[in-house]
Amino acid sequence: MNDWYDELKKLDGHNCYTLTQDKPAVMHVDDLGVTVEYPSGGSTRLSRELLNIAYKKLQIRGVLTLEDVHNGITNQQGAKTDR
């Protein structure tokens, strides 16, 4: 399971996009999680534990939908997950 996180760490400094508005952001990946920095100057920190929850859902279903994030992970972890 940690192999996927090693691959994610290779994306440190790359762009990602918000789920709801498809706006670009830069992600910074370290051993503890991901920090997403938005062009507005704001940022969000997603813990590695939270990312593991999402990855497990992806493995089980083969897809991680916006609904999975909103109704599953977000409800458990707070609105920041939508980003």
C-alpha positions, 0 to 999 in steps of 0.5 A: 500500500505504501508504493502508491504513496511513493508514486504520489511523492514524485508529484511534489511541486506538480499542479492538481485541480480542485474537484468542484471548480477545476481550478489549478493548485500546486501540491507539495507532498511529504511523508506526512501528507499533502499541502495544496497551495492555491493561486489565491495564496490559501492552502489546505493540508491533507493528512496521509491518513486521509489520503489512505482512506481515499486510496482504499475506496479507489482500490475497492471500487476502481474509481473515486467519484466526487460523490465518494469524496463529498459523502464519504471522506468529506463528511468524516474529515471536514469540507477541506477534502473537497479540494 
